[in-house]
């Protein structure tokens, strides 16, 4: 069920109420899963690739855990901004680069970890999984936090629970009200000031969770996937030794 297109007044009313709360107690669904990623890093930590690194929130955490961090982003403005942020950090290299053009790190047999947070739905699913498999060193780990299109009753149920729980988590993570909230009924948007952080590039997911599962099991035997609250799923796969 899409609350933006449904004709049911009560659904639209509840959705507006939740949006009103969420804009006043905002929090990042993507950052929420950083702990999950960090707990699943491999023991060998020479080099890691963060695909779609954005403004570098995860890169900064990985830099304390790996000898080298490669971050890539296909958006020129984002890549330039993040490269400037880490310009003085010799452990980090940020590039404007498509994932399909990434090659294994020089002098190594592959990356010890590849991370993707809210990125896989921007890519061609099967080729992206195949390329990630090729880039990993033996024993390397692919860790994905992804978005999927809602298609089944189970998807709807998980999203409904997420929608109700979202403001509760917002109160816990961000108890102080954001005073510069948008007018009532206005949709949340990204509005960075000139010279500050670049806007986030957004895209709705076209592939369902079940389709991701089928593709992953075909390309990455033994991959573990789970639906998660807060409109995400996780994928974990370790390359054979």
HELIX and SHEET records of a PDB file:
HELIX    1   1 UNK A    9  UNK A   24  1                                  16    
HELIX    2   2 UNK A   29  UNK A   32  1                                   4    
HELIX    3   3 UNK A   34  UNK A   39  1                                   6    
HELIX    4   4 UNK A   57  UNK A   62  1                                   6    
HELIX    5   5 UNK A   76  UNK A   85  1                                  10    
HELIX    6   6 UNK A   99  UNK A  101  5                                   3    
HELIX    7   7 UNK A  120  UNK A  122  5                                   3    
HELIX    8   8 UNK A  125  UNK A  135  1                                  11    
HELIX    9   9 UNK A  153  UNK A  173  1                                  21    
HELIX   10  10 UNK A  209  UNK A  219  1                                  11    
SHEET    1   A 7 UNK A  92  UNK A  96  0                                        
SHEET    2   A 7 UNK A  68  UNK A  73  1                                        
SHEET    3   A 7 UNK A  47  UNK A  51  1                                        
SHEET    4   A 7 UNK A 111  UNK A 117  1                                        
SHEET    5   A 7 UNK A 136  UNK A 146  1                                        
SHEET    6   A 7 UNK A 232  UNK A 238 -1                                        
SHEET    7   A 7 UNK A 224  UNK A 228 -1                                        
END                                                                             
